[in-house]
């Protein structure tokens, strides 16, 4: 069994609701148990972080996680703090972190092969005070949609509910963001990612080809003087126009990378989405990066890793000062 060959106790923290029950439906749970790992399910009484901490207390030497990015983020935080390696199985809906690790999203159980002969890699984690994030922290329309009742069950309805005020220019992020070209007051969108997103080519738009740059990626969409008819299309078009490493100050979107970013404001709190989970953050909001904080075990064959031609299209962003 995998656990015996590794000489380690393995606990896979699993969210049975993620991805519409993908972990059970796709046979991941059975495969993990057949390999000698223990599978611990989250519930209303036991969340992913508390299960991961209990697993460490009971002697787990390797942690695994099967679920969406929110579940992955919670277990990754414990693994990093306790110095345990983590195996990530993409059993959620979007699986952005697993995707950017190059894992096979079509076969979540395949990630468990890393328990046998996995390759270790040290990757960065975003830091938000004592909290970590594997993907991003967002402010604006997406964060507001997360707060809508029934968001998980009907995401289009949630976005349709919050979108009109943004589209009419009546809603924005009630904060000030410091950029390399000065402060941006009341932006419409702020997205802070654990390592920069690729923006140069449409095919790979929104991918992270590296999780080891030691920097955050930052995208700020300014509030236009006249509201665009379609905010999402406006953001997409601005990003397509963003061909250079650094945005000139008069661009509608400002993109850069840095080891830290701060949002200031007069309000006490901002609604935010942290790895797809709705949270309320006190101001100022200070985001940083923890270089190489997490050790992941990855399968040797990762079909999601872009080829050399795609990787060569990535231009590193200049670090903001």
C-alpha positions in Angstrom: 0.0 0.0 0.0 1.1 3.5 -0.7 1.1 4.5 3.0 3.3 1.6 3.9 5.8 2.1 1.1 6.2 5.8 2.1 6.5 4.8 5.7 4.0 7.5 6.5 0.5 7.9 7.7 -1.6 9.7 5.0 -4.9 11.5 5.7 -6.9 12.8 2.8 -9.2 15.6 3.9 -12.2 15.5 1.5 -15.2 17.8 1.0 -18.0 15.5 -0.2 -20.0 18.4 -1.5 -17.3 20.0 -3.7 -17.9 19.7 -7.5 -21.3 18.1 -7.0 -19.8 15.1 -5.1 -17.0 14.6 -7.5 -14.7 12.9 -5.0 -17.1 10.0 -4.4 -18.7 10.0 -7.9 -15.3 9.7 -9.7 -14.0 6.9 -7.4 -11.3 9.1 -5.7 -12.3 8.1 -2.2 -12.2 4.4 -3.0 -8.9 4.8 -4.8 -7.3 6.6 -1.8 -8.5 3.9 0.6 -7.2 1.1 -1.7 -3.8 2.8 -1.6 -3.8 2.8 2.2 -4.7 6.4 2.9 -7.4 7.4 5.3 -10.2 9.6 4.0 -11.7 12.1 6.5 -14.9 13.9 5.3 -15.7 17.4 6.2 -19.1 18.1 7.7 -21.1 20.8 9.4 -19.4 20.0 12.6 -15.8 19.6 11.3 -14.4 21.9 8.6 -11.3 21.2 6.5 -8.8 23.1 8.7 -9.9 21.4 11.9 -9.7 18.0 10.3 -6.2 18.7 9.0 -5.0 19.8 12.4 -6.5 16.7 14.0 -4.8 14.6 11.4 -1.4 16.1 12.4 -2.1 15.6 16.1 -2.9 12.0 15.4 0.4 11.4 13.6 -0.3 12.1 9.9 3.0 12.7 8.1 1.4 13.5 4.7 -1.8 15.4 4.2 -4.0 15.2 1.1 -6.9 17.3 0.1 -9.8 16.6 -2.3 -12.2 19.4 -2.9 -12.6 22.9 -4.3 -10.1 25.7 -3.9 -11.6 26.9 -0.6 -11.0 23.4 0.9 -7.6 23.2 -0.7 -6.6 26.6 0.8 -7.7 25.6 4.3 -5.7 22.4 4.3 -2.7 24.0 2.6 -2.5 26.5 5.4 -2.2 23.7 8.0 0.3 21.7 5.9 2.5 24.8 5.5 2.4 25.7 9.2 3.1 22.2 10.3 5.8 21.4 7.6 3.9 18.5 6.1 3.8 17.7 2.3 0.5 18.1 0.6 -1.1 16.1 -2.2 -3.9 18.0 -4.1 -6.7 16.1 -5.8 -8.8 18.4 -8.1 -12.3 17.4 -6.8 -14.0 20.9 -7.0 -15.7 22.8 -9.7 -13.0 25.2 -11.0 -9.8 23.7 -9.5 -7.6 26.7 -10.3 -4.8 25.8 -8.0 -4.6 22.2 -9.2 -4.9 23.4 -12.8 -1.9 25.7 -12.3 0.1 22.9 -10.7 -0.5 21.0 -14.0 -2.7 18.3 -12.6 -5.1 16.3 -14.7 -8.5 17.8 -14.0 -10.4 15.1 -15.9 -9.1 12.3 -13.5 -8.9 13.6 -9.9 -7.8 10.3 -8.6 -4.7 10.4 -10.8 -3.2 13.0 -8.4 -3.0 10.3 -5.7 -0.1 8.6 -7.7 2.0 11.2 -6.0 1.7 9.2 -2.8 3.8 6.5 -4.4 6.6 8.3 -6.3 5.6 12.0 -6.2 8.0 14.8 -7.0 8.2 17.4 -4.3 7.9 21.1 -5.2 8.0 24.2 -3.0 5.4 26.7 -4.0 4.4 30.1 -2.8 1.3 31.0 -0.7 -0.4 34.3 -0.6 -0.8 35.8 2.9 -3.6 37.9 4.2 -2.7 38.4 7.9 -2.7 35.0 9.5 -4.8 33.6 6.6 -3.3 32.2 3.4 -4.7 31.9 -0.1 -3.6 29.6 -2.9 -5.3 31.5 -5.7 -6.5 35.1 -5.2 -8.3 37.7 -3.1 -10.9 39.7 -5.1 -12.9 42.9 -4.4 -15.8 44.2 -6.3 -18.6 42.4 -8.2 -17.4 38.9 -7.7 -16.9 39.4 -4.0 -20.5 40.8 -3.7 -21.9 37.9 -5.7 -20.4 35.4 -3.2 -22.6 37.0 -0.5 -25.8 36.4 -2.4 -28.0 33.7 -0.9 -27.8 30.5 -3.0 -24.6 31.6 -4.8 -23.3 28.0 -5.0 -26.6 26.7 -6.4 -27.2 29.4 -8.9 -24.1 31.5 -9.8 -25.6 33.3 -12.9 -28.5 34.5 -10.8 -26.2 35.8 -8.1 -24.1 37.8 -10.6 -27.3 39.1 -12.3 -28.4 40.4 -8.9 -25.2 42.4 -8.1 -24.2 43.4 -11.7 -26.6 46.2 -12.4 -25.2 48.7 -9.9 -21.6 48.0 -11.2 -22.7 48.3 -14.8 -24.4 51.7 -14.1 -21.3 52.9 -12.2 -23.2 53.1 -8.9 -21.1 50.5 -7.1 -17.4 50.2 -6.6 -14.7 49.1 -4.2 -14.8 51.6 -1.3 -11.0 51.8 -0.9 -7.8 53.3 -2.3 -5.1 51.1 -3.8 -1.5 52.1 -4.0 0.1 51.4 -7.4 3.6 52.1 -8.8 2.0 55.1 -10.5 0.1 56.5 -7.6 -3.1 55.7 -5.8 -6.3 54.6 -7.5 -9.4 55.8 -5.7 -12.6 53.7 -5.7 -11.7 51.1 -8.4 -14.3 48.8 -9.8 -12.3 45.6 -9.6 -9.2 44.6 -7.5 -7.7 41.2 -8.0 -4.6 40.1 -6.0 -3.3 36.7 -6.9 -0.7 34.3 -5.5 1.8 34.8 -8.4 0.9 36.8 -11.5 -1.7 35.7 -14.1 -0.7 35.3 -17.7 -2.4 38.0 -19.8 -0.5 38.1 -23.1 -2.3 35.4 -25.1 -6.1 34.7 -25.1 -5.6 30.9 -24.9 -3.8 31.1 -21.6 -5.5 34.1 -20.2 -5.8 33.7 -16.4 -3.3 30.9 -16.1 -0.3 31.0 -13.8 2.7 29.3 -15.4 4.7 29.7 -12.2 3.8 29.5 -8.5 7.3 30.2 -7.4 8.0 33.8 -8.4 7.8 35.1 -4.9 5.4 37.9 -5.9 1.8 38.7 -6.0 0.0 39.6 -9.2 -2.2 42.7 -9.0 -5.0 43.8 -11.4 -6.9 47.0 -10.7 -9.7 48.1 -13.0 -10.2 51.8 -12.6 -13.7 53.3 -12.2 -14.5 54.9 -15.6 -15.8 58.5 -15.8 -18.7 57.0 -17.8 -19.9 53.6 -17.0 -19.1 51.0 -19.7 -22.2 49.0 -21.0 -20.7 45.7 -20.0 -18.2 45.7 -17.1 -16.9 42.1 -17.7 -16.4 42.9 -21.4 -14.7 46.1 -20.4 -12.2 44.3 -18.2 -11.6 41.6 -20.8 -10.9 44.2 -23.5 -8.6 46.2 -21.2 -6.6 43.1 -20.5 -6.3 42.2 -24.1 -5.0 45.7 -24.8 -2.4 45.2 -22.0 0.5 44.1 -24.2 3.3 45.7 -22.3 5.0 44.5 -19.1 3.8 47.6 -17.2 0.6 49.6 -17.7 1.1 53.3 -18.4 -0.7 55.4 -15.8 -3.6 56.5 -18.1 -4.7 52.9 -18.9 -8.1 51.8 -17.6 -6.5 48.8 -16.1 -3.3 48.7 -14.0 -1.3 45.5 -13.8 1.9 44.8 -11.9 3.6 42.4 -9.6 5.0 43.0 -6.1 5.7 41.2 -2.9 3.0 43.2 -1.1 -0.1 45.3 -1.7 -2.3 47.4 0.6 -5.8 48.7 0.3 -6.7 51.7 2.5 -10.1 53.3 3.1 -12.3 55.2 5.5 -14.8 52.3 5.9 -14.2 49.7 8.6 -14.5 46.6 6.4 -14.5 45.4 2.8 -16.4 42.4 1.5 -13.9 40.1 -0.3 -13.7 36.7 -2.0 -10.7 34.7 -0.8 -10.2 31.5 -2.9 -13.9 31.7 -3.7 -15.1 32.1 -0.1 -16.9 35.2 1.1 -15.2 37.0 3.9 -15.3 40.5 5.5 -11.8 42.1 5.9 -10.9 45.0 8.2 -9.0 47.9 6.6 -6.3 48.4 5.9 -6.1 45.1 3.9 -2.5 44.0 3.7 -1.6 41.1 1.3 1.8 39.5 1.1 3.6 36.5 -0.2 5.2 33.5 1.6 7.8 32.2 -0.9 8.2 28.4 -1.0 5.9 28.1 2.1 4.1 24.9 0.8 5.6 21.6 -0.2 3.4 19.8 -2.6 3.9 16.2 -4.0 3.1 16.0 -7.7 2.7 13.2 -10.2 5.6 13.0 -12.6 3.3 13.2 -15.6 1.2 16.3 -15.4 -0.8 16.9 -18.6 -1.8 20.4 -17.6 1.7 21.8 -17.7 1.8 24.1 -20.8 4.4 23.2 -23.5 7.6 25.1 -24.1 5.9 27.3 -26.8 3.3 28.5 -24.4 5.7 29.1 -21.6 7.9 31.1 -23.9 5.0 33.5 -24.5 5.0 34.5 -20.8 6.7 37.9 -20.2 7.6 38.5 -16.6 5.9 41.6 -15.1 8.0 44.4 -13.8 7.9 44.6 -10.0 6.0 47.6 -8.8 7.8 49.9 -6.4 
